[in-house]
């Protein structure tokens, strides 16, 4: 009998792999392809508001002085430790040594000073510039020590530094980060094929613990049907923010997959333009809030995944106040409020970005508003259009969006924010919160802030977005919950 040389060679290779402790799965399992519904408009987290930016680069490509852990804890990152003065005004950070950016340039305290001065400067395009408002000065003590002095105590300062908007960039490469991001993280940017994917590869000179994956591809698939097909075909290894919750029961029944159900920071709201008549009338905003059946939206658009909310705060936060009863579904009260406001035959624009919670939820809300005499004219917009037309130009009446930034109730104190609230009493509450360090006092103020925006019916608060994900059953280390908008791949690996 003649021995097949190809088969013999294959057996020999397999035997060698087993002898070295490398199984076929691990030998081929150094890459991961991750699905995302939205493509980021750019890849610079310090120069854009879109959550999709951080979903690609947070902790993977860019790092800050601190970072969010998977449980929401604030952890050291580029700063290995810090000391806080007794008056709460001076933070002295000790930086890791031996850190390099992906272009080979060294990282030191000068880069920290550059990044924070840039983020808070007059010409800053940082979408979260308010995070840095209390910084009075940033001083380089030595190459691995930086001192940050605040103008007033800020109990959220270490939390603020963990945001993607506070990552450290280099002066040599900062201007090019939108298209060619250069960070200090364990993965470096490889390629961006617009409309398709972003490729990252392991950075061999990373200063910290080496990651297990050699390559990560973020694949952009906006259509829920296409996302389902890609998962079933094995074209994707995971889809952490899976856009078609109606399919989850099928994945749960298939041993090839694991379904990941957790919580997120995503307060999903019906945003209202508070300065555009008649929405500048609290009675009209209150009428809209009472016209909405939250549970019907959760069931109809999210297939039961989601937690009703009555204010802009995550229910899993210990300081959360359940105010849902204040804007309970009551169409008769809604009609009475509209009559009291002297409003009839009202037609409003409803601009919907691509996520299924918005598109599906918008159809349900339009039907609910119709029952109380409000016509919502739906316009579906792409994400870039939403950012330009709604977020920046404020050219809208109503919109639906999920705010996925961590504990971001402070946005209600910004005069130029897209829903245009900026109430002085609310801003006073937030100013007190910024200075408070006592945990009990901070809880009291956070609860006062939640109550204030609920009392003013700034927006109609719908539900907290569940984090519904699907992954290959052998892919481990993905986050269960989403304490910030990130697909952190630093701990992801294939099961051996």
N, C-alpha and C positions, 0 to 999 in steps of 0.2 A: 504494500500500500504506500502510495507517494504522499509525503507530508506536505501540506499547504504552507508555503513559506510566509505568506501574508498573515495567515492565522497564527503561525508560530511566533512571528514578530509581535503581533498584538498581545499574545499571552505573555511574552517576555516583558513587554512594556508594562503590562498590568502588574506582573509579579514584582517588577522593580518599584513601581509606584507604591504597592502595598508594603514592600520592605522599608520604604522611606516614610511610611505613614501617610501617604497621599492617596486617597481614594479617588475614583473617577469624578465624584461629585465635587470634592474640594479642589481637585486639579482644574476643573472647569468653572469653579464657583467663585472666582475672584472679582467678578463684575456684577453689577446690578443695574437694571433699568427700571426707573421709577416714573409712574404716570402722574401728570399734573393737568388740571383742567384749564388753567390760565397760563399763558406765556407772559413772562415779565416784560415790561416796556424797556427796561435796561437792567444792568447787573450791578448797579452801584447802590447799596442800601443807604448811603448817606445823601443820595440825590433823587429819591423817588418815594412816593407814598404807597405804591402797590405792594400788597402782601406777597405776591408771587416772587418778588425780588429776594426777600429773606428766605422763602421756601426753597430757593436754589442755593444761596450763598451763606446763610447764617450758620456759623460754627464749622462749615465745610471749607469755605474759601477765606472768609473774614472772621476776625476775632476782636473782641473788645477787652477792656481791663477786667470786666466781670462778664458772666454769662448766665443764662437760665439753664438749670438742669431739667431733666424730663419731668420732675415733680414740681417744678416752679421755683425751687430753691435758687438763691443767688450764690454762684460758685466762682472761685478764682479762675481767671483765664490768662491773659497776658500779664496780669498782676498776680504774683504768687502770694502776696500778703499786703495788708494795709493797716495803718494806724489812724485813729480819729481823735482829734484834740478834744479836751473836756468841754469846750464851748461849742463843739459840733461844726466849726467853721473850716477846719483844716484837715484834709485827707492826704496822707503820705503813702504813696504806693511803691512797693518794692517790685520791680519787674523781673521776669525771667531773663536770664542771660543766654546767649547763643541762639537767639531767635533770628530768622531771616525771612524776608519777603520772597515771594515765588520767583522774582527776577534775580535773586541772589544778593540783593542789598541787605545790609544789616538793619535790625530793629533796635531802637533805643528810646530813651526818654524824649528826645527831640521829636520823634514821630508822634508821640502822645500829645505833646504840646501843639504840634502842627495840626493834628486831627481835631482836637477839642477847640482850638482857636478858630479853625476853619468852620466847624459846625456852628459856632455861636457868633461868628463874625457878621458884619453888616451885609456882606455879599453872599451869605450862606443860602444855599438852595435846599438845605436839610428840611425834610417834611416834618420833623419833630424838633424843630429848633427850640421849642419851649423846654425840652429836657435839660438844656444847658443854660437857661436864663439866669440861674443863681450863681454861676461861676464868675468870680471876680478876677481870678488870675490863675494861670497854669505856669509853674516854674520848674525848670530842670535843676535838680540838685546835683545829680551825677548821671552817667549813662544808664544806670539801672534804678534810679530813684526820681520820682516826679511828685511835686507837691501841688495840690489843687486847693485853692482858697475860695470859699463861698462868701457871698455878700450877706447871707443869712442862713441859719440852719435849715437843712432839707432832709427830712427823714426818709425820703425816697431816693436819695442820691445814688447809692450803690445799685438800686433797682433800675434807675434811669440809665446807668452806664452799661447795663446788660442788654439794652435794646440793640437791634440791628443798626439803627441810625447812629449809634455811638461806637461803631467799630473803628479800629485804628488803621489808617492808610498812610502811604508814604508820599511825600511831596513830589517825588520824581514820577510817580505813576497815577496820582489821584485823579488828574484830569481825564485819564483814559479809562477809568474803571467802569464806565457805563457799558462799553463794548468789550473791554479786555481787562477784567478784574484781576488785580494783583494784591493778594492778602498774605497772611501769615499762617493760614489754616492748614490742616492735614491733606486737603485736596487742592490742586491748582487747576485753573481754567485751561481747557484744551481747545474747545471749538463751540461756536454757536451757529447752528443752522436755523436761520430765522423761519418761523412757522412750523418748526419740526422738533428741535431738541437742543439741549446744552450738554456738552460732554465735559466731565471732570476726570482728572487722573491723580493718583496718589502722589503726594509731594515727598520725594525720598529724603529730603533734608529737614523734615518737620521736627520742631524742637521737642514736642511732647510724645505721648505714647503713639506708636505706629497704628494706623488703621488697618483693618483686615481686607478691605476691598482695594483692588488696583484701579478700577474704573467705575464711575457712576454716570449714567445717562439719565437726564430728566427729559422725558418725552411728553410733548404737549398734545393733549387730546381733549378738545372741548365738548365733543358730542358724547352724551352718556351711552348711546348704543354702541358707538365705536370703542368706548372705554371697556364695555363689557366684552366685546369681541376680542379686544387685544389681550385682556386678562385670560380669557378662556383658551386663546390660541398659544399662550405662553410668550407673547411678544413683550409683555411687561412682567416684572418680578413682584411689583407692589404698586398699589395706588392708594397712598395714605389718606387722601381726601377724596374718596371714591364718590363720583357725582350721581350715581343711580342707586339710591337706597333700596329700591324695589327689587334689585337683583341680589341683595345680601343673603336672602334665604337660600338661593341656589348655591351660592358659594359656601354657605355653612354646611350644606349637605354633601359637598364635594371634598374628599380627604386631601386633595391636592392643595387646598387653600386654607388659610386661617383668616377669620374675620376679626377685625380689631375695632371695638366700640369703646370710645373714651369721651372725655369732655374737651371742650376748646374754650378759648377766650372770645369766641365769636358772638357778640351781641348782634342779633339780626333785627333790623329796625325798618319801619316804614319812615324814611327820612322826609321831613317837611321843611320847606323854605320859609322860615319864620318871619322874613321881612317882605314877603311877596303877598299882597292882598289876594284873597281874604284870609290867607294863612297867618297873617300877622295878628289875627283875632283869636284869642285863646279859646273862645267858644267853638270856633270852627275846627280847631285842632282837637279839642275835646270830643267834638261830634265824630270826627274821623276815628279817633281811638275807640270810641264805644261802638262803632259800626263793624269792628273787626273781631272775628271769632278766631282766636289764636289756635285753639286745638284743631279747628278745621284746616288751618294752614299746615300745621305740623303733620296731621294725618294725610292730607291731600297732596302736599308738595314734598314732604320728607318721610312719608310712610311710617309715621309714628316716632321718628328719631328727632328729639329736640325737647327742651324744657321751657315752658312758658315763662316769660319775664315781664315785669311791670316797670322796669327802669333799666338804665344802661350799666349793668353790673352783673358779673358772673355768679350764678347761684352756688357754685362750689366754693366761693370766697367766704370765709367766716363772717365778714362784715356785711354780707348781702341782706337786704330787707325785701321781703316778698310784698310787692305793691301791686300785684296783678289785679286784685279786687277793685282797685281804684279806677281802672280803665276796663272793667269787665264788659263782655259783649252784651250790648243792650241797644238794639236798633231803634226802639221807641224813644229812648232817651236821646239818642243821636239825632233823630228827627226834631225833637223838641229843642235841642241846642241850636240846630240850624235855624229853626224858626225864630228863636230868641235873638240870634245874630242877624236876622233879617236877610238870610241867604237862601236862595232857591235856584233851581236849575243850574247848579254849579258844575262846571267842567274843568277838570284839572289834568295836567300832563303827568304821566307815570312812566319814568324812564328806567328801563331794566337792563342791568349788565348781564353777562352770559351765565353766571352760575345757576344751577337748576333751582336753588332755593328762591332766587329772584324771579326767574322766568315763570316757573310753575306757581310760586307764591303770588306773583303779580296777577295772574289770571284769576286766582281765587279772591284776592283782595278787590279787584275790579268788580267782580260779581257781588261781593258783599257791600261795596260802596253804592252800587247801583240800586240796592234794596232800600237805601235811605235817601235816594234822589241825587247822588253824586255820580257824574260820569267821569271815569278815569280813562283817558286816551293813552293807550299803551304804545310806547316806542321802544323796541329792542335795540340796544346799542352795544357795540364791542367795548372791551375794557378800556382801550385807549380813548375812545370817544367819551366814555363815562368820566374818565379822569379830566379830560379837557372841558367838556360841556357842563357836567354836574359839579364835580369836585372843585374845579378851578374857576369856571365862568359863572357858576351858580345859576345856570339857565335851566331851571326845572321847577315844578311844583312838588311832586312826590317822586321818591325813588326807593328802591329796596337794596340794602347792602348789609353785609355782615362785617362788623368791626372786629378784626381778629387781633388787634394789638393788646398787650397785657394791661389790665386795669387802667383803661384809657378814658375814664370819666372826665379827666381834665380837659378833653377837647371841647367840652361845653363852655369853657371859660375863654375860648378864643373868638374874638370878634369877627375874624375873617373866615371862620370855618364854614363849610358849605351849607349847613342848615341855619347859620346866622342867628345864633341865640345870644351869647355873650352877656348874660344878665349880671349886673354889678353885685348883687347879693350872692349869686353863685360864685363869682370870682373871689369874693371875700372869704367864703367857706374854703375854697381851694388854697387861698393864701395862708389861712390858718393851718390847713392840713400840711402844707409844705414845711411849715416851721415846727410842727408837732413831732415829738419823738416818743412820747409816752404811748404805748400800744392802745390803751383804753381810750385815750383822747383821740387818737387817729381813727379808731373804729367809730367813735361818736361822730366825727366830722365826715367820714365816708358815708355814713348812714344819712346824715343831714343833706349831703350832696345828692344822694339818690332820691331822697324825698322831694327835694327842691325841683329837680327836672321832671319828676312825675307829676307834681302839683301844677307845673307850668305846661304840661302836655307838649313838651318841646317836639317830641317825635312820638310815633306809635310804636311801642316796644312789643316785639313779636315773640321771639324765642331765642334761647341759647343754642347755637349750632353744635350738634354732636359731631365728634370726630369719628367718622365711619370710614374704615379702611379695609382693604383686602390685600393679602400678600401670599406669595408662595409659602406653603407650610414650613419649608426648610429655611426660610430667610428670617433671621432672628435679630433683635436689637432695635426694631423700630419703636418710636415713642407710642405709648398707649394714649396719653393725653397730649394736649397741645398748649402748654403754658405760654408759648409765643408762636408766631407764624414761622415754622421751620420744618424742614425735612432733614433733621440732623442725622447724617450718615456715619458719624464718627464711631459709633458703637455697633454698627450693623455688620453682620457676618452670616455666612452660610453654615448651617448645622453640619457638624462633622460626622 
